[in-house]
Amino acid sequence: MPNQLLPEKICITCKLSFKWRKKWRNNWNNVLYCSERCKRNKKLH
């Protein structure tokens, strides 16, 4: 799939957009963070 057509979300910690990744294909609806770092730092923001 071309990169422009991939779904996007906004990270709830850093507020940056991130695109769908193959590793999230079974879990995309539950993904909230763009990275493990944002997931660990969720309490700081």
C-alpha positions as CSV (number, residue, x, y, z in Angstrom):
1,M,0.0,0.0,0.0
2,P,1.4,3.5,-0.8
3,N,2.5,5.5,2.2
4,Q,0.0,8.2,1.4
5,L,-2.9,5.8,1.7
6,L,-2.0,4.4,5.1
7,P,-4.3,5.3,8.0
8,E,-3.1,7.8,10.6
9,K,-3.7,8.5,14.2
10,I,-2.6,11.2,16.7
11,C,-0.5,10.1,19.6
12,I,-2.2,11.0,22.9
13,T,1.1,11.8,24.6
14,C,3.1,13.8,22.1
15,K,0.2,14.9,19.8
16,L,2.2,14.0,16.6
17,S,0.6,12.0,13.8
18,F,1.8,8.5,13.1
19,K,0.9,6.0,10.4
20,W,-0.2,2.4,10.4
21,R,2.5,-0.2,10.8
22,K,2.5,-3.8,9.9
23,K,3.2,-4.9,13.5
24,W,-0.1,-3.1,14.5
25,R,-2.3,-4.8,11.8
26,N,-4.2,-6.9,14.3
27,N,-4.4,-4.2,17.0
28,W,-4.7,-0.9,15.1
29,N,-8.0,0.1,16.8
30,N,-6.3,-0.2,20.2
31,V,-3.1,1.7,19.4
32,L,-2.9,5.0,21.2
33,Y,0.8,5.9,21.3
34,C,3.3,6.3,18.5
35,S,6.2,4.7,20.4
36,E,7.1,2.8,23.5
37,R,8.7,6.0,24.8
38,C,5.3,7.8,24.6
39,K,3.6,4.9,26.2
40,R,6.1,5.0,29.2
41,N,5.8,8.8,29.5
42,K,2.0,9.0,29.4
43,K,1.8,10.2,32.9
44,L,4.0,13.2,32.3
45,H,1.7,14.9,29.9
